Amino acid sequence: MPTESDTNLTIGIIEYLLQFDRSNVFIQEYYYSEVIMSLFYVDKNAQDNGDHEIHTATCSHSPGSKNCDALGYHTACSTALEAAKKIYPQSNGCYYCSYSSYTSESK
């Protein structure tokens, strides 16, 4: 498993807002924000119901990186789940670390 410092990636984003004021003078504004991305994996082994669960790198319920395929860094578990479904069409979020993508009826 990666260390805690390897599991999140912070990206600085500069957004530009281009507009004109009432005198048609060009105004350019800059906005800076940070996006935190987490490293995700999908379990190579299906659960009893056939689901391959996605996990963050720090999830205590992950089977370990040797038993998972890396999905890369994602800003949300929903995009990690989309990536997992390209490998294993029957994928699902982990109840503990990816709850917003968890859809199984039983835990």
Biopython code that builds the backbone (N, CA, C, O; Angstrom):
import numpy as np
from Bio.PDB.StructureBuilder import StructureBuilder

atoms = [
    (1, "MET", "N", (0.836, -1.185, 0.000)),
    (1, "MET", "CA", (0.000, 0.000, 0.000)),
    (1, "MET", "C", (0.885, 1.254, 0.000)),
    (1, "MET", "O", (1.935, 1.264, 0.641)),
    (2, "PRO", "N", (0.473, 2.305, -0.708)),
    (2, "PRO", "CA", (1.223, 3.547, -0.655)),
    (2, "PRO", "C", (1.137, 4.159, 0.734)),
    (2, "PRO", "O", (0.234, 3.847, 1.509)),
    (3, "THR", "N", (2.065, 5.013, 1.031)),
    (3, "THR", "CA", (2.017, 5.722, 2.310)),
    (3, "THR", "C", (0.970, 6.814, 2.237)),
    (3, "THR", "O", (0.494, 7.160, 1.156)),
    (4, "GLU", "N", (0.615, 7.352, 3.386)),
    (4, "GLU", "CA", (-0.411, 8.399, 3.450)),
    (4, "GLU", "C", (-0.053, 9.570, 2.538)),
    (4, "GLU", "O", (-0.938, 10.152, 1.912)),
    (5, "SER", "N", (1.215, 9.923, 2.454)),
    (5, "SER", "CA", (1.611, 11.067, 1.631)),
    (5, "SER", "C", (1.466, 10.779, 0.145)),
    (5, "SER", "O", (1.404, 11.719, -0.648)),
    (6, "ASP", "N", (1.411, 9.513, -0.261)),
    (6, "ASP", "CA", (1.274, 9.153, -1.669)),
    (6, "ASP", "C", (-0.180, 9.012, -2.113)),
    (6, "ASP", "O", (-0.436, 8.855, -3.306)),
    (7, "THR", "N", (-1.115, 9.063, -1.209)),
    (7, "THR", "CA", (-2.490, 8.711, -1.540)),
    (7, "THR", "C", (-3.355, 9.889, -1.970)),
    (7, "THR", "O", (-4.434, 9.678, -2.523)),
    (8, "ASN", "N", (-2.924, 11.093, -1.739)),
    (8, "ASN", "CA", (-3.678, 12.261, -2.163)),
    (8, "ASN", "C", (-2.792, 13.168, -2.989)),
    (8, "ASN", "O", (-1.600, 13.308, -2.718)),
    (9, "LEU", "N", (-3.370, 13.771, -3.979)),
    (9, "LEU", "CA", (-2.670, 14.669, -4.870)),
    (9, "LEU", "C", (-3.431, 15.982, -4.868)),
    (9, "LEU", "O", (-4.634, 15.999, -5.128)),
    (10, "THR", "N", (-2.756, 17.069, -4.581)),
    (10, "THR", "CA", (-3.391, 18.378, -4.588)),
    (10, "THR", "C", (-2.972, 19.109, -5.851)),
    (10, "THR", "O", (-1.781, 19.248, -6.131)),
    (11, "ILE", "N", (-3.934, 19.566, -6.598)),
    (11, "ILE", "CA", (-3.676, 20.268, -7.840)),
    (11, "ILE", "C", (-4.202, 21.691, -7.706)),
    (11, "ILE", "O", (-5.356, 21.908, -7.336)),
    (12, "GLY", "N", (-3.347, 22.645, -8.010)),
    (12, "GLY", "CA", (-3.770, 24.041, -8.029)),
    (12, "GLY", "C", (-4.376, 24.357, -9.384)),
    (12, "GLY", "O", (-3.811, 24.002, -10.419)),
    (13, "ILE", "N", (-5.491, 25.002, -9.385)),
    (13, "ILE", "CA", (-6.174, 25.349, -10.627)),
    (13, "ILE", "C", (-6.362, 26.866, -10.669)),
    (13, "ILE", "O", (-6.846, 27.479, -9.717)),
    (14, "ILE", "N", (-5.975, 27.436, -11.769)),
    (14, "ILE", "CA", (-6.215, 28.866, -11.972)),
    (14, "ILE", "C", (-7.321, 28.987, -13.004)),
    (14, "ILE", "O", (-7.200, 28.484, -14.121)),
    (15, "GLU", "N", (-8.386, 29.649, -12.626)),
    (15, "GLU", "CA", (-9.493, 29.868, -13.538)),
    (15, "GLU", "C", (-9.470, 31.325, -13.969)),
    (15, "GLU", "O", (-9.215, 32.220, -13.163)),
    (16, "TYR", "N", (-9.735, 31.551, -15.233)),
    (16, "TYR", "CA", (-9.744, 32.903, -15.769)),
    (16, "TYR", "C", (-11.177, 33.303, -16.078)),
    (16, "TYR", "O", (-11.929, 32.543, -16.688)),
    (17, "LEU", "N", (-11.539, 34.479, -15.659)),
    (17, "LEU", "CA", (-12.847, 35.026, -15.985)),
    (17, "LEU", "C", (-12.597, 36.241, -16.866)),
    (17, "LEU", "O", (-12.026, 37.236, -16.420)),
    (18, "LEU", "N", (-13.018, 36.153, -18.094)),
    (18, "LEU", "CA", (-12.821, 37.245, -19.045)),
    (18, "LEU", "C", (-14.154, 37.952, -19.234)),
    (18, "LEU", "O", (-15.175, 37.321, -19.507)),
    (19, "GLN", "N", (-14.130, 39.242, -19.088)),
    (19, "GLN", "CA", (-15.367, 39.994, -19.242)),
    (19, "GLN", "C", (-15.048, 41.435, -19.610)),
    (19, "GLN", "O", (-13.895, 41.863, -19.560)),
    (20, "PHE", "N", (-16.074, 42.168, -19.976)),
    (20, "PHE", "CA", (-15.932, 43.578, -20.282)),
    (20, "PHE", "C", (-16.795, 44.358, -19.302)),
    (20, "PHE", "O", (-17.882, 43.917, -18.928)),
    (21, "ASP", "N", (-16.299, 45.531, -18.886)),
    (21, "ASP", "CA", (-17.115, 46.344, -17.993)),
    (21, "ASP", "C", (-18.050, 47.204, -18.837)),
    (21, "ASP", "O", (-18.105, 47.033, -20.055)),
    (22, "ARG", "N", (-18.780, 48.120, -18.220)),
    (22, "ARG", "CA", (-19.776, 48.932, -18.925)),
    (22, "ARG", "C", (-19.159, 49.838, -19.981)),
    (22, "ARG", "O", (-19.841, 50.241, -20.924)),
    (23, "SER", "N", (-17.880, 50.163, -19.836)),
    (23, "SER", "CA", (-17.203, 51.035, -20.799)),
    (23, "SER", "C", (-16.483, 50.225, -21.873)),
    (23, "SER", "O", (-15.664, 50.759, -22.620)),
    (24, "ASN", "N", (-16.792, 48.941, -21.942)),
    (24, "ASN", "CA", (-16.130, 48.031, -22.871)),
    (24, "ASN", "C", (-14.626, 47.938, -22.644)),
    (24, "ASN", "O", (-13.855, 47.702, -23.574)),
    (25, "VAL", "N", (-14.231, 48.126, -21.397)),
    (25, "VAL", "CA", (-12.832, 47.934, -21.037)),
    (25, "VAL", "C", (-12.672, 46.473, -20.627)),
    (25, "VAL", "O", (-13.426, 45.952, -19.805)),
    (26, "PHE", "N", (-11.684, 45.838, -21.214)),
    (26, "PHE", "CA", (-11.454, 44.425, -20.962)),
    (26, "PHE", "C", (-10.956, 44.219, -19.532)),
    (26, "PHE", "O", (-10.020, 44.883, -19.087)),
    (27, "ILE", "N", (-11.594, 43.291, -18.819)),
    (27, "ILE", "CA", (-11.209, 42.963, -17.447)),
    (27, "ILE", "C", (-10.889, 41.474, -17.423)),
    (27, "ILE", "O", (-11.615, 40.660, -17.994)),
    (28, "GLN", "N", (-9.800, 41.134, -16.760)),
    (28, "GLN", "CA", (-9.450, 39.730, -16.604)),
    (28, "GLN", "C", (-9.259, 39.472, -15.118)),
    (28, "GLN", "O", (-8.477, 40.155, -14.456)),
    (29, "GLU", "N", (-9.978, 38.481, -14.599)),
    (29, "GLU", "CA", (-9.870, 38.124, -13.199)),
    (29, "GLU", "C", (-9.343, 36.707, -13.097)),
    (29, "GLU", "O", (-9.598, 35.869, -13.962)),
    (30, "TYR", "N", (-8.606, 36.451, -12.032)),
    (30, "TYR", "CA", (-8.034, 35.133, -11.805)),
    (30, "TYR", "C", (-8.616, 34.568, -10.513)),
    (30, "TYR", "O", (-8.776, 35.284, -9.525)),
    (31, "TYR", "N", (-8.921, 33.310, -10.534)),
    (31, "TYR", "CA", (-9.360, 32.615, -9.332)),
    (31, "TYR", "C", (-8.461, 31.402, -9.156)),
    (31, "TYR", "O", (-8.204, 30.670, -10.112)),
    (32, "TYR", "N", (-7.993, 31.193, -7.966)),
    (32, "TYR", "CA", (-7.138, 30.045, -7.687)),
    (32, "TYR", "C", (-7.870, 29.129, -6.722)),
    (32, "TYR", "O", (-8.403, 29.577, -5.707)),
    (33, "SER", "N", (-7.892, 27.855, -7.044)),
    (33, "SER", "CA", (-8.501, 26.892, -6.134)),
    (33, "SER", "C", (-7.660, 25.620, -6.147)),
    (33, "SER", "O", (-6.852, 25.404, -7.051)),
    (34, "GLU", "N", (-7.857, 24.800, -5.153)),
    (34, "GLU", "CA", (-7.132, 23.543, -5.062)),
    (34, "GLU", "C", (-8.106, 22.385, -5.111)),
    (34, "GLU", "O", (-9.197, 22.447, -4.544)),
    (35, "VAL", "N", (-7.710, 21.351, -5.782)),
    (35, "VAL", "CA", (-8.519, 20.141, -5.896)),
    (35, "VAL", "C", (-7.709, 19.002, -5.301)),
    (35, "VAL", "O", (-6.547, 18.805, -5.657)),
    (36, "ILE", "N", (-8.319, 18.261, -4.402)),
    (36, "ILE", "CA", (-7.643, 17.108, -3.809)),
    (36, "ILE", "C", (-8.132, 15.858, -4.514)),
    (36, "ILE", "O", (-9.333, 15.610, -4.619)),
    (37, "MET", "N", (-7.181, 15.080, -4.992)),
    (37, "MET", "CA", (-7.499, 13.849, -5.697)),
    (37, "MET", "C", (-6.985, 12.679, -4.872)),
    (37, "MET", "O", (-5.874, 12.723, -4.343)),
    (38, "SER", "N", (-7.785, 11.646, -4.766)),
    (38, "SER", "CA", (-7.391, 10.449, -4.015)),
    (38, "SER", "C", (-7.028, 9.329, -4.982)),
    (38, "SER", "O", (-7.560, 9.239, -6.088)),
    (39, "LEU", "N", (-6.117, 8.490, -4.539)),
    (39, "LEU", "CA", (-5.708, 7.337, -5.318)),
    (39, "LEU", "C", (-6.702, 6.200, -5.075)),
    (39, "LEU", "O", (-6.982, 5.855, -3.927)),
    (40, "PHE", "N", (-7.232, 5.620, -6.149)),
    (40, "PHE", "CA", (-8.236, 4.563, -6.057)),
    (40, "PHE", "C", (-7.722, 3.270, -6.672)),
    (40, "PHE", "O", (-6.884, 3.274, -7.574)),
    (41, "TYR", "N", (-8.249, 2.164, -6.158)),
    (41, "TYR", "CA", (-7.976, 0.824, -6.659)),
    (41, "TYR", "C", (-9.298, 0.085, -6.817)),
    (41, "TYR", "O", (-10.291, 0.434, -6.179)),
    (42, "VAL", "N", (-9.305, -0.942, -7.673)),
    (42, "VAL", "CA", (-10.453, -1.844, -7.772)),
    (42, "VAL", "C", (-9.963, -3.247, -7.428)),
    (42, "VAL", "O", (-8.909, -3.682, -7.892)),
    (43, "ASP", "N", (-10.738, -3.941, -6.615)),
    (43, "ASP", "CA", (-10.413, -5.296, -6.176)),
    (43, "ASP", "C", (-10.483, -6.249, -7.364)),
    (43, "ASP", "O", (-11.487, -6.280, -8.076)),
    (44, "LYS", "N", (-9.428, -7.024, -7.582)),
    (44, "LYS", "CA", (-9.401, -8.013, -8.670)),
    (44, "LYS", "C", (-10.359, -9.164, -8.397)),
    (44, "LYS", "O", (-10.854, -9.797, -9.329)),
    (45, "ASN", "N", (-10.617, -9.432, -7.136)),
    (45, "ASN", "CA", (-11.482, -10.549, -6.735)),
    (45, "ASN", "C", (-12.890, -10.045, -6.473)),
    (45, "ASN", "O", (-13.094, -9.103, -5.706)),
    (46, "ALA", "N", (-13.845, -10.673, -7.110)),
    (46, "ALA", "CA", (-15.235, -10.267, -6.927)),
    (46, "ALA", "C", (-15.755, -10.676, -5.557)),
    (46, "ALA", "O", (-15.318, -11.674, -4.984)),
    (47, "GLN", "N", (-16.689, -9.895, -5.045)),
    (47, "GLN", "CA", (-17.391, -10.229, -3.810)),
    (47, "GLN", "C", (-18.342, -11.391, -4.104)),
    (47, "GLN", "O", (-18.470, -11.804, -5.256)),
    (48, "ASP", "N", (-19.000, -11.914, -3.090)),
    (48, "ASP", "CA", (-19.948, -13.025, -3.270)),
    (48, "ASP", "C", (-21.054, -12.688, -4.264)),
    (48, "ASP", "O", (-21.560, -13.571, -4.957)),
    (49, "ASN", "N", (-21.430, -11.407, -4.334)),
    (49, "ASN", "CA", (-22.499, -10.994, -5.248)),
    (49, "ASN", "C", (-21.976, -10.656, -6.655)),
    (49, "ASN", "O", (-22.757, -10.258, -7.519)),
    (50, "GLY", "N", (-20.672, -10.809, -6.890)),
    (50, "GLY", "CA", (-20.088, -10.548, -8.203)),
    (50, "GLY", "C", (-19.483, -9.171, -8.376)),
    (50, "GLY", "O", (-18.845, -8.901, -9.394)),
    (51, "ASP", "N", (-19.672, -8.288, -7.393)),
    (51, "ASP", "CA", (-19.130, -6.928, -7.480)),
    (51, "ASP", "C", (-17.623, -6.895, -7.248)),
    (51, "ASP", "O", (-17.094, -7.614, -6.400)),
    (52, "HIS", "N", (-16.949, -6.057, -8.011)),
    (52, "HIS", "CA", (-15.555, -5.720, -7.765)),
    (52, "HIS", "C", (-15.585, -4.342, -7.104)),
    (52, "HIS", "O", (-16.003, -3.366, -7.727)),
    (53, "GLU", "N", (-15.150, -4.257, -5.860)),
    (53, "GLU", "CA", (-15.257, -3.011, -5.106)),
    (53, "GLU", "C", (-14.083, -2.077, -5.380)),
    (53, "GLU", "O", (-12.941, -2.509, -5.542)),
    (54, "ILE", "N", (-14.402, -0.774, -5.428)),
    (54, "ILE", "CA", (-13.348, 0.225, -5.508)),
    (54, "ILE", "C", (-13.028, 0.706, -4.104)),
    (54, "ILE", "O", (-13.905, 0.778, -3.243)),
    (55, "HIS", "N", (-11.762, 1.035, -3.882)),
    (55, "HIS", "CA", (-11.289, 1.498, -2.578)),
    (55, "HIS", "C", (-10.306, 2.640, -2.769)),
    (55, "HIS", "O", (-9.611, 2.722, -3.781)),
    (56, "THR", "N", (-10.263, 3.521, -1.775)),
    (56, "THR", "CA", (-9.172, 4.491, -1.741)),
    (56, "THR", "C", (-7.933, 3.761, -1.234)),
    (56, "THR", "O", (-8.034, 2.691, -0.634)),
    (57, "ALA", "N", (-6.781, 4.342, -1.476)),
    (57, "ALA", "CA", (-5.530, 3.702, -1.081)),
    (57, "ALA", "C", (-5.397, 3.555, 0.428)),
    (57, "ALA", "O", (-4.641, 2.707, 0.901)),
    (58, "THR", "N", (-6.120, 4.368, 1.190)),
    (58, "THR", "CA", (-6.015, 4.320, 2.651)),
    (58, "THR", "C", (-7.131, 3.529, 3.316)),
    (58, "THR", "O", (-7.201, 3.476, 4.544)),
    (59, "CYS", "N", (-8.004, 2.915, 2.529)),
    (59, "CYS", "CA", (-9.138, 2.178, 3.100)),
    (59, "CYS", "C", (-8.655, 0.952, 3.862)),
    (59, "CYS", "O", (-7.857, 0.165, 3.352)),
    (60, "SER", "N", (-9.138, 0.801, 5.069)),
    (60, "SER", "CA", (-8.751, -0.350, 5.896)),
    (60, "SER", "C", (-9.440, -1.644, 5.434)),
    (60, "SER", "O", (-9.078, -2.728, 5.892)),
    (61, "HIS", "N", (-10.428, -1.541, 4.534)),
    (61, "HIS", "CA", (-11.129, -2.718, 4.023)),
    (61, "HIS", "C", (-10.618, -3.145, 2.641)),
    (61, "HIS", "O", (-11.155, -4.075, 2.039)),
    (62, "SER", "N", (-9.602, -2.477, 2.153)),
    (62, "SER", "CA", (-9.008, -2.840, 0.870)),
    (62, "SER", "C", (-8.235, -4.149, 1.013)),
    (62, "SER", "O", (-7.626, -4.388, 2.056)),
    (63, "PRO", "N", (-8.246, -4.997, -0.010)),
    (63, "PRO", "CA", (-7.503, -6.261, 0.076)),
    (63, "PRO", "C", (-5.996, -6.097, -0.133)),
    (63, "PRO", "O", (-5.261, -7.083, -0.099)),
    (64, "GLY", "N", (-5.536, -4.887, -0.346)),
    (64, "GLY", "CA", (-4.111, -4.645, -0.572)),
    (64, "GLY", "C", (-3.826, -4.433, -2.049)),
    (64, "GLY", "O", (-4.520, -4.976, -2.908)),
    (65, "SER", "N", (-2.817, -3.653, -2.337)),
    (65, "SER", "CA", (-2.547, -3.271, -3.722)),
    (65, "SER", "C", (-2.188, -4.458, -4.612)),
    (65, "SER", "O", (-2.387, -4.384, -5.825)),
    (66, "LYS", "N", (-1.665, -5.556, -4.049)),
    (66, "LYS", "CA", (-1.328, -6.733, -4.857)),
    (66, "LYS", "C", (-2.578, -7.424, -5.393)),
    (66, "LYS", "O", (-2.524, -8.098, -6.421)),
    (67, "ASN", "N", (-3.686, -7.260, -4.709)),
    (67, "ASN", "CA", (-4.947, -7.871, -5.127)),
    (67, "ASN", "C", (-5.872, -6.884, -5.824)),
    (67, "ASN", "O", (-7.060, -7.152, -6.002)),
    (68, "CYS", "N", (-5.320, -5.745, -6.215)),
    (68, "CYS", "CA", (-6.131, -4.702, -6.845)),
    (68, "CYS", "C", (-5.468, -4.179, -8.109)),
    (68, "CYS", "O", (-4.258, -4.303, -8.299)),
    (69, "ASP", "N", (-6.291, -3.594, -8.964)),
    (69, "ASP", "CA", (-5.802, -2.861, -10.127)),
    (69, "ASP", "C", (-5.890, -1.384, -9.801)),
    (69, "ASP", "O", (-6.910, -0.914, -9.298)),
    (70, "ALA", "N", (-4.824, -0.652, -10.086)),
    (70, "ALA", "CA", (-4.816, 0.789, -9.828)),
    (70, "ALA", "C", (-5.736, 1.499, -10.812)),
    (70, "ALA", "O", (-5.747, 1.196, -12.006)),
    (71, "LEU", "N", (-6.506, 2.448, -10.291)),
    (71, "LEU", "CA", (-7.402, 3.256, -11.119)),
    (71, "LEU", "C", (-6.884, 4.671, -11.299)),
    (71, "LEU", "O", (-7.432, 5.442, -12.087)),
    (72, "GLY", "N", (-5.837, 5.013, -10.578)),
    (72, "GLY", "CA", (-5.275, 6.354, -10.671)),
    (72, "GLY", "C", (-5.917, 7.304, -9.683)),
    (72, "GLY", "O", (-6.688, 6.897, -8.813)),
    (73, "TYR", "N", (-5.585, 8.581, -9.831)),
    (73, "TYR", "CA", (-6.105, 9.629, -8.956)),
    (73, "TYR", "C", (-7.425, 10.153, -9.499)),
    (73, "TYR", "O", (-7.568, 10.393, -10.698)),
    (74, "HIS", "N", (-8.394, 10.326, -8.592)),
    (74, "HIS", "CA", (-9.721, 10.834, -8.955)),
    (74, "HIS", "C", (-10.184, 11.833, -7.910)),
    (74, "HIS", "O", (-9.823, 11.734, -6.737)),
    (75, "THR", "N", (-10.983, 12.791, -8.343)),
    (75, "THR", "CA", (-11.535, 13.777, -7.409)),
    (75, "THR", "C", (-12.764, 13.250, -6.691)),
    (75, "THR", "O", (-13.171, 13.809, -5.672)),
    (76, "ALA", "N", (-13.358, 12.187, -7.204)),
    (76, "ALA", "CA", (-14.563, 11.619, -6.592)),
    (76, "ALA", "C", (-14.614, 10.126, -6.871)),
    (76, "ALA", "O", (-14.052, 9.648, -7.858)),
    (77, "CYS", "N", (-15.288, 9.396, -5.999)),
    (77, "CYS", "CA", (-15.394, 7.951, -6.208)),
    (77, "CYS", "C", (-16.239, 7.631, -7.436)),
    (77, "CYS", "O", (-16.098, 6.550, -8.007)),
    (78, "SER", "N", (-17.113, 8.545, -7.855)),
    (78, "SER", "CA", (-17.942, 8.287, -9.031)),
    (78, "SER", "C", (-17.095, 8.143, -10.295)),
    (78, "SER", "O", (-17.386, 7.292, -11.136)),
    (79, "THR", "N", (-16.052, 8.962, -10.441)),
    (79, "THR", "CA", (-15.197, 8.838, -11.625)),
    (79, "THR", "C", (-14.285, 7.614, -11.507)),
    (79, "THR", "O", (-13.947, 6.994, -12.516)),
    (80, "ALA", "N", (-13.889, 7.267, -10.290)),
    (80, "ALA", "CA", (-13.113, 6.044, -10.084)),
    (80, "ALA", "C", (-13.969, 4.825, -10.433)),
    (80, "ALA", "O", (-13.471, 3.859, -11.011)),
    (81, "LEU", "N", (-15.246, 4.871, -10.085)),
    (81, "LEU", "CA", (-16.155, 3.768, -10.399)),
    (81, "LEU", "C", (-16.325, 3.626, -11.909)),
    (81, "LEU", "O", (-16.372, 2.508, -12.422)),
    (82, "GLU", "N", (-16.416, 4.737, -12.621)),
    (82, "GLU", "CA", (-16.503, 4.682, -14.087)),
    (82, "GLU", "C", (-15.264, 4.000, -14.667)),
    (82, "GLU", "O", (-15.372, 3.187, -15.585)),
    (83, "ALA", "N", (-14.090, 4.333, -14.132)),
    (83, "ALA", "CA", (-12.848, 3.714, -14.598)),
    (83, "ALA", "C", (-12.829, 2.220, -14.275)),
    (83, "ALA", "O", (-12.370, 1.411, -15.082)),
    (84, "ALA", "N", (-13.327, 1.862, -13.102)),
    (84, "ALA", "CA", (-13.359, 0.450, -12.704)),
    (84, "ALA", "C", (-14.284, -0.352, -13.607)),
    (84, "ALA", "O", (-13.986, -1.499, -13.938)),
    (85, "LYS", "N", (-15.396, 0.237, -14.004)),
    (85, "LYS", "CA", (-16.363, -0.475, -14.845)),
    (85, "LYS", "C", (-15.823, -0.753, -16.241)),
    (85, "LYS", "O", (-16.353, -1.608, -16.950)),
    (86, "LYS", "N", (-14.778, -0.044, -16.642)),
    (86, "LYS", "CA", (-14.127, -0.339, -17.921)),
    (86, "LYS", "C", (-13.312, -1.633, -17.811)),
    (86, "LYS", "O", (-13.081, -2.311, -18.812)),
    (87, "ILE", "N", (-12.881, -1.967, -16.598)),
    (87, "ILE", "CA", (-12.125, -3.197, -16.357)),
    (87, "ILE", "C", (-13.067, -4.325, -15.947)),
    (87, "ILE", "O", (-13.031, -5.421, -16.506)),
    (88, "TYR", "N", (-13.908, -4.030, -14.960)),
    (88, "TYR", "CA", (-14.881, -4.991, -14.437)),
    (88, "TYR", "C", (-16.261, -4.334, -14.497)),
    (88, "TYR", "O", (-16.583, -3.514, -13.637)),
    (89, "PRO", "N", (-17.080, -4.676, -15.491)),
    (89, "PRO", "CA", (-18.382, -4.021, -15.641)),
    (89, "PRO", "C", (-19.258, -4.061, -14.387)),
    (89, "PRO", "O", (-20.043, -3.144, -14.148)),
    (90, "GLN", "N", (-19.125, -5.113, -13.594)),
    (90, "GLN", "CA", (-19.900, -5.188, -12.351)),
    (90, "GLN", "C", (-19.006, -4.718, -11.204)),
    (90, "GLN", "O", (-18.455, -5.523, -10.452)),
    (91, "SER", "N", (-18.878, -3.417, -11.092)),
    (91, "SER", "CA", (-18.089, -2.804, -10.018)),
    (91, "SER", "C", (-18.997, -1.980, -9.134)),
    (91, "SER", "O", (-20.091, -1.584, -9.537)),
    (92, "ASN", "N", (-18.529, -1.727, -7.925)),
    (92, "ASN", "CA", (-19.335, -1.023, -6.933)),
    (92, "ASN", "C", (-18.399, -0.295, -5.984)),
    (92, "ASN", "O", (-17.231, -0.661, -5.852)),
    (93, "GLY", "N", (-18.906, 0.725, -5.330)),
    (93, "GLY", "CA", (-18.121, 1.441, -4.337)),
    (93, "GLY", "C", (-18.042, 0.682, -3.027)),
    (93, "GLY", "O", (-18.940, -0.091, -2.693)),
    (94, "CYS", "N", (-16.972, 0.901, -2.291)),
    (94, "CYS", "CA", (-16.815, 0.317, -0.959)),
    (94, "CYS", "C", (-17.759, 1.027, 0.018)),
    (94, "CYS", "O", (-17.883, 2.251, -0.004)),
    (95, "TYR", "N", (-18.408, 0.258, 0.855)),
    (95, "TYR", "CA", (-19.322, 0.818, 1.856)),
    (95, "TYR", "C", (-18.608, 1.801, 2.777)),
    (95, "TYR", "O", (-19.215, 2.766, 3.240)),
    (96, "TYR", "N", (-17.325, 1.566, 3.047)),
    (96, "TYR", "CA", (-16.590, 2.347, 4.038)),
    (96, "TYR", "C", (-15.856, 3.557, 3.463)),
    (96, "TYR", "O", (-15.817, 4.607, 4.105)),
    (97, "CYS", "N", (-15.279, 3.438, 2.281)),
    (97, "CYS", "CA", (-14.482, 4.565, 1.773)),
    (97, "CYS", "C", (-15.070, 5.222, 0.526)),
    (97, "CYS", "O", (-14.651, 6.320, 0.160)),
    (98, "SER", "N", (-16.017, 4.585, -0.124)),
    (98, "SER", "CA", (-16.611, 5.128, -1.355)),
    (98, "SER", "C", (-18.132, 5.020, -1.290)),
    (98, "SER", "O", (-18.780, 4.575, -2.238)),
    (99, "TYR", "N", (-18.674, 5.429, -0.171)),
    (99, "TYR", "CA", (-20.093, 5.192, 0.117)),
    (99, "TYR", "C", (-21.021, 5.827, -0.915)),
    (99, "TYR", "O", (-22.069, 5.261, -1.228)),
    (100, "SER", "N", (-20.657, 6.989, -1.449)),
    (100, "SER", "CA", (-21.566, 7.635, -2.411)),
    (100, "SER", "C", (-21.690, 6.837, -3.710)),
    (100, "SER", "O", (-22.606, 7.082, -4.494)),
    (101, "SER", "N", (-20.785, 5.890, -3.948)),
    (101, "SER", "CA", (-20.873, 5.014, -5.115)),
    (101, "SER", "C", (-21.274, 3.588, -4.731)),
    (101, "SER", "O", (-21.254, 2.690, -5.572)),
    (102, "TYR", "N", (-21.628, 3.383, -3.490)),
    (102, "TYR", "CA", (-22.015, 2.058, -2.987)),
    (102, "TYR", "C", (-23.486, 1.825, -3.309)),
    (102, "TYR", "O", (-24.343, 2.624, -2.931)),
    (103, "THR", "N", (-23.781, 0.717, -4.017)),
    (103, "THR", "CA", (-25.178, 0.453, -4.404)),
    (103, "THR", "C", (-25.662, -0.939, -4.039)),
    (103, "THR", "O", (-26.816, -1.270, -4.313)),
    (104, "SER", "N", (-24.823, -1.764, -3.432)),
    (104, "SER", "CA", (-25.261, -3.118, -3.067)),
    (104, "SER", "C", (-26.341, -3.051, -1.996)),
    (104, "SER", "O", (-26.380, -2.123, -1.187)),
    (105, "GLU", "N", (-27.207, -4.042, -2.007)),
    (105, "GLU", "CA", (-28.289, -4.074, -1.027)),
    (105, "GLU", "C", (-27.817, -4.565, 0.328)),
    (105, "GLU", "O", (-28.398, -4.203, 1.351)),
    (106, "SER", "N", (-26.789, -5.369, 0.354)),
    (106, "SER", "CA", (-26.284, -5.867, 1.631)),
    (106, "SER", "C", (-24.812, -5.536, 1.770)),
    (106, "SER", "O", (-24.088, -5.431, 0.780)),
    (107, "LYS", "N", (-24.376, -5.372, 3.014)),
    (107, "LYS", "CA", (-22.985, -5.036, 3.306)),
    (107, "LYS", "C", (-22.125, -6.254, 3.329)),
    (107, "LYS", "O", (-20.920, -6.154, 3.561)),
]
sb = StructureBuilder()
sb.init_structure("model")
sb.init_model(0)
sb.init_chain("A")
sb.init_seg("    ")
for serial, (resi, resn, name, xyz) in enumerate(atoms, 1):
    if name == "N":
        sb.init_residue(resn, " ", resi, " ")
    sb.init_atom(name, np.array(xyz, "f"), 0.0, 1.0, " ", f" {name:<3s}", serial, name[0])
structure = sb.get_structure()
